[in-house]
């Protein structure tokens, strides 16, 4: 495998916005044809998304998503902005926090990028099995979160009919299906 070729050169970078959850930077660039430009980049930590499978049912969570002002069903997922950890530890913690489930087995199914046209954020996909229900301990940002198990067929229908709109959930479900894990 050859080393990656940089097709766009960065000649300068400035942080234009920062909060505890993300940083936005503006890079001055030079394209291969010599033309100059600007590129905005959103830096966010990677997250984990977990498909928790019990028999033929998957656990989804429904929560209010402020940017789009609606509630939607999705796989449990999250990141830790205040500390770095390995994806497996993050996945186990997020699954337990949002659903109260502990997984006896966590299979890493892959890594994808959320929107690499403007963001550095990626995510690790896990299939959680051998589940044990415990008490849910929601973070304040997750108040009102609902957990429910749906059959795999129902989740597929929800995706097809646009009830599930979270791109990460749709991609994770598709990847797990393609790999024969669902």
C-alpha positions as CSV (number, residue, x, y, z in Angstrom):
1,X,0.0,0.0,0.0
2,X,1.5,3.4,-1.0
3,X,1.6,6.3,1.4
4,X,-1.3,8.8,1.2
5,X,-0.9,11.7,-1.2
6,X,-2.0,15.1,-0.1
7,X,-3.9,16.7,-2.9
8,X,-4.6,19.9,-1.0
9,X,-1.8,21.6,1.0
10,X,-2.6,23.6,4.1
11,X,-0.7,26.9,4.3
12,X,-2.2,28.1,7.6
13,X,-4.9,27.3,10.1
14,X,-6.9,29.3,12.6
15,X,-9.3,28.2,15.3
16,X,-12.5,30.2,14.7
17,X,-14.8,28.7,17.3
18,X,-14.5,26.3,20.3
19,X,-16.8,24.9,23.0
20,X,-16.5,21.7,25.1
21,X,-18.0,19.6,22.3
22,X,-16.2,20.8,19.2
23,X,-13.7,23.1,17.6
24,X,-14.1,24.8,14.2
25,X,-11.0,25.8,12.3
26,X,-10.5,27.5,9.1
27,X,-7.6,26.3,6.9
28,X,-6.0,28.3,4.1
29,X,-5.3,25.8,1.3
30,X,-3.6,25.5,-2.0
31,X,-5.2,23.1,-4.5
32,X,-3.2,20.9,-6.9
33,X,-3.8,23.5,-9.7
34,X,-2.2,26.2,-7.5
35,X,-5.4,28.0,-6.7
36,X,-5.9,29.1,-3.1
37,X,-9.0,28.7,-1.0
38,X,-10.5,28.2,2.5
39,X,-11.6,25.0,4.1
40,X,-13.8,24.9,7.2
41,X,-13.2,21.8,9.4
42,X,-15.3,20.7,12.4
43,X,-13.2,18.7,14.9
44,X,-15.1,16.4,17.2
45,X,-14.1,13.3,19.1
46,X,-15.0,10.0,17.7
47,X,-18.0,8.2,19.1
48,X,-19.3,4.7,19.5
49,X,-22.6,3.3,18.2
50,X,-24.0,0.1,19.6
51,X,-26.4,-2.4,18.1
52,X,-27.6,-4.3,21.1
53,X,-29.1,-7.6,20.0
54,X,-31.2,-10.0,22.1
55,X,-32.6,-12.9,20.2
56,X,-34.0,-11.2,17.1
57,X,-34.6,-7.8,18.7
58,X,-32.4,-4.7,18.6
59,X,-32.6,-2.0,21.3
60,X,-33.2,1.6,20.1
61,X,-33.4,4.8,22.0
62,X,-35.6,7.7,21.2
63,X,-34.6,11.2,22.2
64,X,-35.1,14.8,21.3
65,X,-32.5,16.1,19.0
66,X,-32.3,19.9,19.5
67,X,-30.8,20.9,16.1
68,X,-33.7,19.4,14.2
69,X,-36.3,20.0,16.9
70,X,-37.7,16.4,16.8
71,X,-37.5,13.1,18.5
72,X,-36.1,10.1,16.6
73,X,-35.2,6.4,17.2
74,X,-31.6,5.5,16.9
75,X,-29.0,3.0,18.2
76,X,-27.4,4.0,21.5
77,X,-24.4,6.1,20.8
78,X,-22.1,8.8,22.3
79,X,-18.7,10.2,22.9
80,X,-16.8,11.6,25.8
81,X,-15.6,15.1,25.1
82,X,-13.7,15.5,28.4
83,X,-11.5,12.4,28.1
84,X,-10.0,10.0,25.6
85,X,-10.6,6.3,26.0
86,X,-10.6,3.2,23.8
87,X,-13.7,2.6,21.7
88,X,-14.7,-0.6,23.5
89,X,-14.7,1.1,26.9
90,X,-16.7,4.0,25.4
91,X,-19.2,1.6,23.8
92,X,-19.8,-0.4,27.0
93,X,-20.3,2.8,29.0
94,X,-22.7,4.4,26.5
95,X,-24.8,1.3,26.2
96,X,-25.1,1.0,29.9
97,X,-25.8,4.7,30.5
98,X,-28.5,4.9,27.8
99,X,-30.2,1.5,28.2
100,X,-29.1,0.0,31.4
101,X,-27.7,-3.0,29.5
102,X,-24.5,-4.7,30.2
103,X,-23.1,-6.8,27.3
104,X,-21.3,-10.1,27.9
105,X,-19.9,-9.8,24.3
106,X,-19.0,-6.8,22.2
107,X,-17.9,-7.4,18.6
108,X,-16.2,-4.5,16.8
109,X,-17.9,-4.4,13.4
110,X,-16.1,-1.5,11.8
111,X,-15.2,2.2,11.8
112,X,-16.8,4.8,9.6
113,X,-16.6,8.6,9.3
114,X,-19.7,10.7,10.0
115,X,-19.2,13.4,7.4
116,X,-15.6,13.6,6.2
117,X,-16.4,16.4,3.8
118,X,-16.3,18.8,6.7
119,X,-15.6,16.9,9.9
120,X,-12.8,14.8,11.5
121,X,-15.4,12.8,13.5
122,X,-15.6,9.0,13.0
123,X,-17.4,6.3,14.8
124,X,-16.8,2.7,15.9
125,X,-19.7,0.2,15.4
126,X,-20.2,-2.5,17.9
127,X,-22.6,-5.5,18.1
128,X,-23.5,-6.1,21.7
129,X,-24.9,-9.6,22.7
130,X,-25.3,-11.7,25.9
131,X,-27.2,-8.8,27.5
132,X,-28.1,-8.3,31.1
133,X,-30.6,-5.5,32.1
134,X,-29.6,-3.2,35.0
135,X,-30.7,0.2,36.1
136,X,-30.5,3.1,33.6
137,X,-28.4,6.1,34.7
138,X,-29.1,8.8,32.2
139,X,-26.9,11.9,31.9
140,X,-28.8,15.3,32.3
141,X,-28.5,15.8,28.5
142,X,-30.4,12.6,27.9
143,X,-33.5,13.3,30.1
144,X,-36.6,12.0,28.4
145,X,-34.7,9.2,26.6
146,X,-36.8,6.1,25.9
147,X,-35.4,2.6,25.3
148,X,-37.3,0.0,23.4
149,X,-36.5,-3.3,21.7
150,X,-37.7,-3.8,18.2
151,X,-37.5,-6.9,16.0
152,X,-34.8,-6.7,13.3
153,X,-37.5,-6.7,10.7
154,X,-39.3,-3.8,12.3
155,X,-36.0,-1.8,12.5
156,X,-35.5,-2.5,8.8
157,X,-39.0,-1.3,8.1
158,X,-38.5,1.8,10.2
159,X,-35.3,2.7,8.2
160,X,-37.0,2.0,4.9
161,X,-40.0,4.2,5.9
162,X,-37.9,7.1,7.1
163,X,-38.9,6.7,10.8
164,X,-35.2,6.1,11.6
165,X,-33.4,9.1,10.2
166,X,-30.0,9.0,12.0
167,X,-27.4,8.3,9.3
168,X,-25.1,6.6,11.8
169,X,-27.8,4.1,12.8
170,X,-28.7,3.4,9.2
171,X,-25.1,2.9,8.2
172,X,-24.4,0.7,11.2
173,X,-27.5,-1.4,10.5
174,X,-26.5,-1.8,6.9
175,X,-22.9,-2.7,7.7
176,X,-24.0,-5.3,10.3
177,X,-26.5,-6.8,7.7
178,X,-23.8,-6.9,5.0
179,X,-21.5,-8.7,7.3
180,X,-24.2,-11.3,8.1
181,X,-24.3,-10.3,11.8
182,X,-28.0,-9.5,11.9
